Amino acid sequence: MISLKVGLEHYLMLGGGLFCIGLFAALAKKNAISILMGIELMLNAVNVNLVAFNRYGDPQLLVGHVFSILVMAVAAAEVAIGLALVLTVYRDRRSVNIDDFNWLKW
Amino acid sequence: MSISDVVFWILAAVILGSGLAVVMVRNLVHAAFFLVLTFFGVSGLYVLLEADFLAIVQILIYVGAIAILIIFGVMLIQREDMRETNVFSSYKKVAGVTVALFLAILLASIKYTPLATAVQPPLESTVGPIADLMFTSFVVPFEAAGVLLLVAILGAIVLSTGVGREND
């Protein structure tokens, strides 16, 4: 049983749970925007892990903070490009259903 | 159990609950709002982990930029009824089993890994030391992130305005 006294493993478990929720959204959703939201949840979970390791490892070093700032920059770029792609596909196909994105399929 | 432990458990409930709501709610706009609530919860977690700068940046970037961008995307795309817009595809069961297995492996490996328990005192303020690190040891990733953002902006503009497609 997990103890109520909060330590590193609690943050890791919370990050793992959030990552799995995001992964489920990314795998099982029909709407392309829902999938983008799932990816955002996964990136947030990774950031929680990085900051928790930084706090419980060596808080004077701050490498985890720098890493999670870089992750945030990549997340911003990813959501901008992803939404632009979804908008372009929507203009072409009148749909954001991921099952309709099948140009590469014979 | 200290006060920060209580805050942690409340924040964990908020984060996991609203994260689940993002997946389970059937209305896409409501899902986006629950996503905002999740981001706020994660920001509170950063405060708890003594990452003051990251907590503010989390609210600025995730709530202020990314969530608003997603809500704008929803508004630009979904024109008709919003009620059944956040539904599952036919892969729901396979994805559920896969994710459940993955979660079990993750939790087990966290439980059986010896982790650091000694906590050192945190820094007073993290802003200056982060800036020092970013412009000395991590200057190349920092510049690469700048180039990545520039490319992403240009790519988003080209994709969404359809530059070079006037002749079609």
Chai-1 contact restraints between the chains, C-beta under 6 A:
chainA,res_idxA,chainB,res_idxB,connection_type,confidence,min_distance_angstrom,max_distance_angstrom,comment,restraint_id
A,L4,B,M1,contact,1.0,0.0,6.0,A-B,restraint_1
A,V6,B,D5,contact,1.0,0.0,6.0,A-B,restraint_2
A,V6,B,F8,contact,1.0,0.0,6.0,A-B,restraint_3
A,L8,B,L115,contact,1.0,0.0,6.0,A-B,restraint_4
A,E9,B,I110,contact,1.0,0.0,6.0,A-B,restraint_5
A,E9,B,L115,contact,1.0,0.0,6.0,A-B,restraint_6
A,L12,B,I110,contact,1.0,0.0,6.0,A-B,restraint_7
A,M13,B,I110,contact,1.0,0.0,6.0,A-B,restraint_8
A,L14,B,A12,contact,1.0,0.0,6.0,A-B,restraint_9
A,G16,B,L106,contact,1.0,0.0,6.0,A-B,restraint_10
A,G17,B,L16,contact,1.0,0.0,6.0,A-B,restraint_11
A,L18,B,G19,contact,1.0,0.0,6.0,A-B,restraint_12
A,C20,B,V99,contact,1.0,0.0,6.0,A-B,restraint_13
A,C20,B,L103,contact,1.0,0.0,6.0,A-B,restraint_14
A,I21,B,G19,contact,1.0,0.0,6.0,A-B,restraint_15
A,I21,B,L20,contact,1.0,0.0,6.0,A-B,restraint_16
A,I21,B,V23,contact,1.0,0.0,6.0,A-B,restraint_17
A,L23,B,V99,contact,1.0,0.0,6.0,A-B,restraint_18
A,F24,B,V23,contact,1.0,0.0,6.0,A-B,restraint_19
A,F24,B,A95,contact,1.0,0.0,6.0,A-B,restraint_20
A,F24,B,V99,contact,1.0,0.0,6.0,A-B,restraint_21
A,A25,B,V23,contact,1.0,0.0,6.0,A-B,restraint_22
A,L27,B,A95,contact,1.0,0.0,6.0,A-B,restraint_23
A,A28,B,F88,contact,1.0,0.0,6.0,A-B,restraint_24
A,A28,B,Y91,contact,1.0,0.0,6.0,A-B,restraint_25
A,A28,B,K92,contact,1.0,0.0,6.0,A-B,restraint_26
A,A28,B,A95,contact,1.0,0.0,6.0,A-B,restraint_27
A,K30,B,V87,contact,1.0,0.0,6.0,A-B,restraint_28
A,K30,B,S89,contact,1.0,0.0,6.0,A-B,restraint_29
A,I33,B,G73,contact,1.0,0.0,6.0,A-B,restraint_30
A,I33,B,V74,contact,1.0,0.0,6.0,A-B,restraint_31
A,S34,B,N86,contact,1.0,0.0,6.0,A-B,restraint_32
A,M37,B,V22,contact,1.0,0.0,6.0,A-B,restraint_33
A,M37,B,L35,contact,1.0,0.0,6.0,A-B,restraint_34
A,L41,B,G19,contact,1.0,0.0,6.0,A-B,restraint_35
A,N44,B,V42,contact,1.0,0.0,6.0,A-B,restraint_36
A,V51,B,Y46,contact,1.0,0.0,6.0,A-B,restraint_37
A,V51,B,L49,contact,1.0,0.0,6.0,A-B,restraint_38
A,V51,B,A51,contact,1.0,0.0,6.0,A-B,restraint_39
A,R55,B,L49,contact,1.0,0.0,6.0,A-B,restraint_40
A,Y56,B,A116,contact,1.0,0.0,6.0,A-B,restraint_41
A,G57,B,A116,contact,1.0,0.0,6.0,A-B,restraint_42
A,P59,B,Q120,contact,1.0,0.0,6.0,A-B,restraint_43
A,P59,B,P122,contact,1.0,0.0,6.0,A-B,restraint_44
A,L62,B,P129,contact,1.0,0.0,6.0,A-B,restraint_45
A,L62,B,I130,contact,1.0,0.0,6.0,A-B,restraint_46
A,L62,B,L133,contact,1.0,0.0,6.0,A-B,restraint_47
A,H65,B,A51,contact,1.0,0.0,6.0,A-B,restraint_48
A,H65,B,L54,contact,1.0,0.0,6.0,A-B,restraint_49
A,H65,B,I130,contact,1.0,0.0,6.0,A-B,restraint_50
A,V66,B,L133,contact,1.0,0.0,6.0,A-B,restraint_51
A,V66,B,M134,contact,1.0,0.0,6.0,A-B,restraint_52
A,V66,B,F138,contact,1.0,0.0,6.0,A-B,restraint_53
A,L70,B,P141,contact,1.0,0.0,6.0,A-B,restraint_54
A,L70,B,A145,contact,1.0,0.0,6.0,A-B,restraint_55
A,M72,B,I61,contact,1.0,0.0,6.0,A-B,restraint_56
A,A73,B,A145,contact,1.0,0.0,6.0,A-B,restraint_57
A,A77,B,L148,contact,1.0,0.0,6.0,A-B,restraint_58
A,A77,B,L149,contact,1.0,0.0,6.0,A-B,restraint_59
A,A77,B,A152,contact,1.0,0.0,6.0,A-B,restraint_60
A,V79,B,I66,contact,1.0,0.0,6.0,A-B,restraint_61
A,V79,B,L69,contact,1.0,0.0,6.0,A-B,restraint_62
A,A80,B,A152,contact,1.0,0.0,6.0,A-B,restraint_63
A,A80,B,A156,contact,1.0,0.0,6.0,A-B,restraint_64
A,I81,B,A152,contact,1.0,0.0,6.0,A-B,restraint_65
A,I81,B,G155,contact,1.0,0.0,6.0,A-B,restraint_66
A,I81,B,A156,contact,1.0,0.0,6.0,A-B,restraint_67
A,L83,B,G73,contact,1.0,0.0,6.0,A-B,restraint_68
A,A84,B,A156,contact,1.0,0.0,6.0,A-B,restraint_69
A,A84,B,L159,contact,1.0,0.0,6.0,A-B,restraint_70
A,A84,B,S160,contact,1.0,0.0,6.0,A-B,restraint_71
A,L87,B,S160,contact,1.0,0.0,6.0,A-B,restraint_72
A,T88,B,L159,contact,1.0,0.0,6.0,A-B,restraint_73
A,Y90,B,I77,contact,1.0,0.0,6.0,A-B,restraint_74
A,V96,B,I77,contact,1.0,0.0,6.0,A-B,restraint_75
